[in-house]
Amino acid sequence: MEASWLAGSIPRCSCEGGGGARSKVDAFRERITGEAEELVASFFPNKLLELDHFLKDPGLNICELKEIHSEINLTVPDPIILSNLHDGLEAQNAKKRKMEDGSGEDKVAGTKVFVMPGGMMKSNAKLVDLIEKVKPEIRTLIEKCNTVKMWVQLLIPRIEDGNNFGVSIQEETVAELRTVEGEAASYLDQISRYYITRAKLVSKIAKYPHVEDYRRTVTEIDEKEYISLKIIVSELRNQYVTLHDMILKNIDKIKKPRSSNAEALY
């Protein structure tokens, strides 16, 4: 009675059109398998050699970082001359009384910026060109890792007791691919943060053009980003090397995690 109730509670799927869907799923699996195997066998080694050559490019091997500096065309305005010395003293005394009363904050008013004197403030052209070369490489790594990860996941057999050493290798491979994906995505976030940080600093220079430290900070940010971009390219190359080596060394267990002899024992 209990068994009949359990059987009746399980919904039965309609088989109409099931054959067509199954064939499409099988075609998808075959396509992913073909793409992933080609990536591991050919694309990964070719790409790591390409990135290794890119690391030797003169644009990534500038010795004097001053060469990547970008001129900030914001002039320092002329100092404001008070027509009456007492006006300045009155303003200072009023501010002092305001602070003593605790009714205000010590805020330094900057220069009001309505329009940039030289038009739009340009980004660092050298770094922008370099970023535009690196970003496609980051995106490519993310996409290719996703394809290989899907292939390995589709090769994972059903859950069984024992003989799971090959399955653990598959899971470690998937975990490594997922880690590489996450790290590559963080590189894109880093580039976005660079633009945002630099924009805020340039805005500060426009408002406080007489403060030299803001100008120096922009050059420091540019130098830091240049070094970071070279490290990113190096990391992309190393990740291709690591993935290619890891998958090739364990290709037999990845493709066939359980041996036929062990399966015959159960």
N, C-alpha and C positions, 0 to 999 in steps of 0.2 A: 504494500500500500504506500509506504514511504517512498520507495523507488519510483512508483508510477507518478506520485505527486511531484517529485523532483524533475522527472522527465517532462512532465507537462508544464512546469514553470519555466523551462528554457525556451526562449523564442527561436523559431526556425526561420532561417533566412531564405528568401526567395531565390531560386536558382536561375531565374530568367535574366539573361544578359551576363551571368557570372562567368561564362567561358570567355567572353570578350574582355571583361575587366582583368581576368587572370592572365590572359595573353599579353595585355598591355603592361601589367606589373612585371611579368617575366621579361618583356622587352626592355623595360626600364632597368631592371637588375642587370641585364646583359650589357646595356649601354654604360651604366656606371662602372661595371667590371672592366670593360674595354678601356674606358677613359682613365680609370685609376691605374691599371697596369701599365698603360702608356706613360702616365705621369711619373710613376716610380722608375720605370726602366729607362726612359729617355728624357722627359722634361726636367726632372729634378737635377740630374747631373749636368745637363746643358745650362740650366739656369744658374747653378752655383758657379760654373765657369764664367758665365756672363757677368755675374755680380762681382766675382773676383777681379775680372778685367775692369769693371766700373770703379772698383776701389783704387785702381792705379791711375785713374783719370786725373789730369792736372787740376781740374776743378775741385777735387776732393783732397788735394795734397798741397794746399797753400801753406807755406811756412810762416809768412808774416800775416797775421790775422787782420792787420790794418787794411789789407787789400779788399776785405769784404765790408768795410765800413761804408755806411751810406750817409751822405751829407744831409743835415737837417736845416733847411732854409727858413729858419725863423729868427728874425733879428731881434735884438734886445731893444725895447723902446726907450726913448729918452726919459730921464728921470723927471718926475713932476716937481716943479718949483712952486712952493707956496707963496702966494702974494702977500700974506701977512703971517709973521712968525707966530703970533698969538693964536691963529686959527689951528695951527698944528698942535700947540700946547693944549688948547681947549679940547681938541679931539682926543689927545692922549689922556687927559684928566677925566674926561667923560668915560672913556673905556676902563680906566682904573676904578672909577666909582662903580661901574657896572659889574666888574669882576668881584669887587668887595661885597656887593649886595648879593652876589650869587645868582643874578638874573640873566646871565649870558655866558657864552663860551668864548674862549680865546681863539677866534678864527681870523686867519689872515686872508684878506680879500685879494684875489689875483686879478690879472688883466682880463677884461671882458673880450671874448673872441667872437666876432660876428662872421668873419670870413678870413681864410688863409691868404696872406699876401701874395704867395706864388701859386694860387689855385689849390687843387687837391694835394694833400701831403702824400707823396708816393711811398710805397713800401720799399724795402731793401731789394732792389732788382736782382742782385746776384743770388740772394737766398731764395727768392721766389722762383727763379729758374731752376735752382737745385731741388727745391721742394716739389716742383712739377715733374721732375724726373724720378724722384723717390716714391711719390704717392702711388703711381701705377704699379710699382713693384710690390708695395705693401698690399694693395688690393688683390693682386695676382696670387700672392702667397695665401691670403685668406680664402679665396675661391678654390684654389687647388687643394688646400688642406681639407676644406669641407667635402670635396669630392672623394678624396682618399678615405676620410673618416667614415663617410656613408658606405663606402665599399667594405671596409673592415667590419662595420656594424652588421651589414647584411650577411657576412660570413660567420658570425657568431651563431653556434648551434643552439638547439633548445636546452633548457636547464636540466641537468641530470646529476645524480650523486656520483662522485669520483671521476677520475680521468679528466680533470679540468685544468691541467697545466697549460695546455694549448690555449684554452679559453682565457686564462689569466694573461697570457702574452697578448692576445687580441685586445683585452681590456686596457692593458698598459699602453698599447699602441694608440688606441682611441684617446686615452687620457693625454698622451703626449701631443697628439694632433690638436686636441681641444686647447691645451696650454699654448701652443704656438699660435693658434687663432686669436686667443685672448691677448697675447703679447703684441701681435701685429695690429690689432684694433687699438691698443693703447698708444701705439706710435702715431696713429691718426689723431687721437686726442691730444697728444703732445704738440703736434703741429698747430692744432686749433688754439691751444693755450698760448702758444708763442705769439700768434697774431693778436689775440685779445690783450695779452700783457703789453705788447709793444704799442698797440693802439692807445691804451690807457696812459702809458708813459709819454707818448707824443702829445696827447691831450694835456698832460701836466706841463709839458714844455711850452705849449701854446698859451697856457694860462699863467705859468710862472717862467717866462723866458730868461729871467735874470738868475735862475738857479742852475748852476753848472752841473750839479750832481745828477739831475734828471737826464741831461744830455749824455753824460758818461754812462748812466745806467742803460740807455738804449744801445750803445755800442757793446756793452757787456752782454746784453741779451742777444744781440746779433752773433757775437762770437760763440756764446754758449749754444745757440741753435745750430751754427755751422758744425761745431764739434759733435753735437747730438745727431745730426744728419749722417755724418760719417760713421758713427757708431751704429746707427740704424741699418745702414747698408751692410756693414760688417755682420750684424746680427741676422739679417735676412739670409746672407750667404751661409752662415753657420747653421741656421735652422734647416736649410735645404740639405746641407751635408749630414746633419744629425738624423733627419727623417729618412733620407735615402739609405744611410748606413743601417739604421735600426730596422727598417722594413726588409731590406735585402738579407740581413743576418737571420731574420725570423720568418722569412717568406713561407717556408714549408708549414710551420705551425699556424701562421696566419691563414693560409689557404685551407689547411686541413688540421684543425685543432685536436681532433680525436683520431687515433689510429684505428684501422679496421680490426686489428687483433684484439684491442681492448673492447671494441663494440661487440665482438662476437662472444665475449665472456658474459655479457648481460642478457 
